[in-house]
Amino acid sequence: MSFLIPAAYAEAAAPAGAPPGAGFEWIFLVGFLVIFYLMIWRPQAKRAKEHKNLLSGLQKGDEVVTTGGIAGRVNKVADDFVVLEVSDTVELKIQKGAIVASLPKGTLKAI
């Protein structure tokens, strides 16, 4: 029955230098980091910068949309909160961070 089990032989000792193919590990690691930066980090940082500029530039009279889909006109801007006029008699106080987009002037009248 020993003919079904092959014999295992040890290979010759490798030279003391670097193993073959060791340089490819660094190339893959650097390539992965570059792809991670280009596809994830940079676009996210760009979006965060645009959102920060949007929130810092809010003024009375701007028309905006919130994360909940509420569209309204800015009546008052404070440090952390904004008062939105949703209709003639309804005003909502929301956090600044909940604003996701600014609309062109006159959009609310067209809706």
C-alpha positions in Angstrom: 0.0 0.0 0.0 2.9 2.4 0.3 2.8 3.0 -3.5 -0.3 5.2 -3.0 1.5 7.6 -0.7 4.3 9.6 -2.4 7.5 10.2 -0.6 8.2 13.8 0.5 11.7 15.0 -0.2 13.2 18.2 1.2 14.3 20.9 -1.2 17.8 22.3 -1.3 18.5 25.2 1.0 17.7 28.6 -0.4 20.5 31.2 -0.7 20.8 33.7 2.1 19.5 36.6 -0.1 15.9 37.8 -0.4 13.4 35.2 -1.5 12.3 35.4 -5.2 9.3 37.6 -5.7 9.7 39.6 -2.5 9.6 42.9 -4.4 6.1 42.2 -5.7 4.6 42.4 -2.2 5.6 46.1 -1.9 4.3 46.9 -5.4 0.9 45.4 -4.5 0.8 47.2 -1.2 1.7 50.6 -2.7 -0.8 50.0 -5.6 -3.6 49.2 -3.1 -2.9 52.3 -1.1 -2.9 54.5 -4.3 -6.2 53.0 -5.4 -7.7 53.5 -1.8 -6.6 57.1 -1.9 -7.9 57.8 -5.4 -11.3 56.0 -5.1 -12.2 56.5 -1.4 -10.3 59.2 0.5 -10.0 62.0 -2.1 -13.7 62.0 -3.2 -15.0 61.9 0.3 -12.7 64.8 1.4 -13.9 66.8 -1.6 -17.6 66.2 -0.7 -17.0 67.1 2.9 -15.3 70.4 1.8 -18.2 71.2 -0.5 -20.7 70.6 2.2 -18.8 72.7 4.7 -18.7 75.6 2.2 -22.4 75.2 1.6 -23.2 75.4 5.3 -20.8 78.3 5.9 -22.3 80.3 3.0 -26.0 80.0 4.1 -27.8 83.3 4.1 -31.4 84.5 4.8 -33.4 83.9 1.6 -31.5 80.9 0.3 -33.7 78.0 -0.8 -32.4 74.6 0.5 -33.3 70.9 0.9 -32.8 68.9 4.0 -31.8 65.2 4.4 -35.4 64.4 5.1 -36.5 65.9 1.7 -38.0 69.1 3.2 -37.6 72.1 0.9 -37.7 75.6 2.4 -36.4 79.1 2.5 -33.9 80.1 5.2 -35.3 82.8 7.5 -32.7 82.8 10.2 -29.1 81.4 10.5 -27.5 80.7 13.9 -24.3 78.8 14.7 -25.8 75.3 14.8 -29.4 75.8 13.7 -31.3 77.3 10.8 -35.0 78.4 10.7 -36.7 77.3 7.5 -39.9 78.7 6.2 -41.7 75.7 4.7 -45.0 77.6 3.9 -46.5 81.0 4.8 -47.4 79.9 8.3 -44.9 77.1 9.1 -41.4 77.5 10.2 -39.1 74.7 11.2 -35.9 74.9 13.3 -33.3 72.3 12.0 -29.7 71.6 12.5 -27.3 73.1 9.9 -25.8 69.6 9.2 -29.2 68.4 8.0 -29.0 70.7 4.9 -27.7 68.8 1.9 -28.3 71.0 -1.1 -29.0 74.6 -2.1 -31.7 75.2 -4.7 -31.7 77.9 -7.4 -33.8 81.0 -6.6 -37.5 80.6 -7.5 -37.5 76.8 -7.2 -40.0 76.8 -4.3 -42.5 78.9 -6.3 -42.3 76.5 -9.2 -43.1 73.4 -7.0 
